[in-house]
Every structure is written in C-alpha cells, then in structure tokens.
Amino acid sequence: MSHVPLGLLQQFVRVARVGNLSRAAVQANLTVSALSHQIRQLEERLGRRLFERGPRGVTLTTEGCGLLEAVGEHFDGIDHALARYRERRHDSLTLSASSGIMSSWLVPRLPGLVAAHPELELNLQTATTLVDFEREPVDAALRYGRGQWPGLTSERLFGEWLAPVATPALIARMDGADPGQLGDWPLLGDPGDRWREWFAQVGGTPPKRYVAHFDSTDALRHAALEGLGVGLGRMVSSRSLIEAGRLVVLGQRYLPIQEAYWLVYPPRSQEHRGLQVFRQWLLGEAQAYCTQMPRLREVEPVSA
C-alpha cells in the first residue's frame, strides 16, 4: 500500500463524523463532487470500502468503523492543539437550522438584518440532524424541540400548533365532505403519530389506514402539497404556504404542542459579537411574530 496523505484521512474523519457528504463538504470548503472523489481515492489506496452510500447520507462499513476508531482521536488532538491559534472572526456568523424554519420563517426576514448590519457575514447551513458544536465550526443553531440540550444555552423563540391541512384541489375532490369527520378523509401518517393525539383531544374516529406514512416533517409537507392527502401540519412552518393559498386549514381548531423553536448556542459563542447582534435581532423578530400571530382557537380536551 502506498503512503496515504493525511488530507485524505482528515476528510474521511470529517465525513464519518457528520454522516453526510453535503454538510462535510461545506465544512471542508469543497464541492460534494470533490469531497466524494477524495473519499474514493482513500478507499482505492486502502483497498477497502469505508462507506455505504444511501439516499439519506453515508454510513460506515465495519472497515470504516475500525479506521475511525484508529485515527479519529489523533485528529481530535491536533484540532484541539491548534484551536487557540485560530483567529475568531466576530463579523462572521455560522448558523445551522432545519430547512423548514430556514425557508419559511428565517430567510424572508433576513433582508432586515442585512440592511441594519451590513458588516455581518452570514453562513447558513441547512441540517436534518442536530449540529455537534464540539466538532463542527457552527456558532449557533435554530432548533425545534423542548429546549433540553445539556451544556448549551437555549432561548425560546415561539411555540407551535398543529392543524389538518390540505390542498384546494384535494378539498374539491372530496366534494363537500365534512372536515369535522377527518377519519373519512385520506390522511398522511406523521412522525410521532400526532394524529392519535389529535383524535384523542378533538374526538372523531381515526381512519382504519393512512394513505402513506412518513418519517420526516419535510417529506410529509411535500406529500400534502402534492395533494396526496391531509397532513397534520405545523402552523409556523406552514404559515407561508397557507397565506399563499397552497394549503388550507381544515376547520378552526389548533392543537398546541410542547415543542417550540429555540436559539441554541454553546458557551464558546456567548462572547461572539456577531451572535450578539444576531441574537438581539432574532429575539425582536420572534416577539413581533408572536404579536402578529392570529389568536388561535386551541382544542379543548374531549370529556371522558
């Protein structure tokens, strides 16, 4: 076996830790094609297959796990040793967020931030998994959940509600069917089985089967937009689609849930001037958004 360049091993560790070529390419400042080529170079040099490629990312093979265990800690040591020599840019902010909150809520508001703070350089990363602040050069993240992330500062932005949503075309196809009897409508199975909670609170008879089940909120939203069925949509991330008339809320009741949207950041980011500017702007936008939100008629539990 010929000598293996350390750069190839470094890229291997990066991809192995992230589990996604696109995100690893952003970290490495490379194109996905270039990074993929480097990983294949390493596999050819070693004569081993290190990753299994799939539609949702890459996973380590047994050989890959062994290599990561052997070399990963050494790169961690080098990274920690060099950390104090890196210059921290306080006019640059790297933010991670899911595609839903990024596209439907954050991006439409960013022109106001850019106009008020043209000196701030934003690096936005769309992520489907939680960012690892210990290993990734990310300053802060927008997260959806219950605010319980140990070792991180979590500041609540606003809550979330669920309601049945469908396209106008699907509603027309149902030809006047009663939205109050959702068990008779084609329903899309959602992550976390929220429909069970909906029927328990609102009442009605659940369907005998769902049209299809989805393991992600984004996939479910796309299916609802294609008219496949009725989805139990998050009102914050679906609001722009509802205002544009692409989705219609069935009925006038909304189910409040425990999850909310949060600004999350590690202790190392607390003194970051770029984050301080962004945080002040973001909290102001969140407060204004809560004020502008129409008063929602929350569901009342069904009497036993």
Secondary structure by P-SEA (a helix, b strand, c coil): cccccaaaaaaaaaaaaaccaaaaaaaacccaaaaaaaaaaaaaaaccccccccccbbbbcaaaaaaaaacaaaaaaaaaaacccccccccbbbbbbccccccccccccaaaaaaacccbbbbbbbbccccccccccccbbbbbcccccccbbbbbcccbbbbbbbcaaaaaaacccccccccccccccccccaaaaaaaacccccccccccccccaaaaaaaaaacccccccccccaaaaaaaccccccccbbbbccbbbbbcccccccccaaaaaaaaaaaaaaaaaaaacccccccccccc
